[in-house]
Amino acid sequence: MDYPIWNLAMGGGVLIGIVAITHVLVSHFAVGGGIVMAIVETMAVRRSDAALRQLARRTSLMLILISTVFGAISGVGIWVTIGLVQPAATSALIHNFVWGWAIEWVFFILEVATALAYYATWEKVRPRTHLLLIWLYFFAAYMSLVIIQGIIAFML
C-alpha cells in the first residue's frame, strides 16, 4: 500500500521534534510531579501537618491538568504527526511493538484513573487510602516511562 506524502515547509522531522520535545517535558513533569506529590502528602500525613496537606491538595489540580490533559493531548499529537509525516514507519512501529504499546496504554489508563481519583477524593477517603492513590499514580507514570524508554532504546 502506498501512503500519501505530506511535505511541510519546515520539514517533517522538525515538526515531530517540536511535538515530541513538548510531550517529553510534560511527561517528566508527570513522573516527577507524581513522586513529589506522593512524598509531600506522605510527610503531611505522618506529621499531621494540615498546611502541608493543603499545599498538596492545591497542587493536585495542576498535576492533573498538566500531566493527564496536556500530556494526553501531546502524546496523541506525536502519533498524529508521525502518522502524517511517515505513515509506513508508524505502521512498522505499531506492528513491531504492539505488546509494548498495549502494556504502556494499560499503565497510562491506570495513571489517568488514579490521578482523577486522587483529585476527586480529597477529604472523602481516609488519608492512608488517599496516599495509596498517589503512590499508585506515581507507579503507573513511572512504568509508562519505563516501557516507552525500552521501546525507544530498542529502536535506537
Secondary structure, DSSP 8 states (H G I E B T S, - for coil): --------SS-HHHHHHHHHHHHHHHHHHHHHHHHHHHHHHHHHHHHT-HHHHHHHHHHHHHHIIIIIIIHHHHHHHHHHHHHHH-HHHHHHHHHHTHHHHHHHHHHHHHHHHHHHHHHHTTTTS-HHHHHHHHHHHHHHHHHHHHHHHHHHHHH-
